[in-house]
Amino acid sequence: MTTETPEAIKARKMLQIDALLEAISVEERPLSKAFYHGWILSAAMELWDRGVLTREERLDIEARVSLIVKGEAQNTPAE
């Protein structure tokens, strides 16, 4: 059984977060956007809880995902 170090977990999760931030920015389905949004915030909080993510890093991730989601909402034509 191999155990990942906190730094290895952070590196792996940050790659996943970056990929999901890219995916959410081009995703058109609202349910998928919601899933990505939740997963990104959950992953950031997991790293925060493990003590391997700084407050600034966590806030940066939250800000990036919020900007993407809010930007999409502003670009959606009114019905």
Order of alpha helices (4+ residues) and beta strands (2+ residues): alpha-alpha-alpha
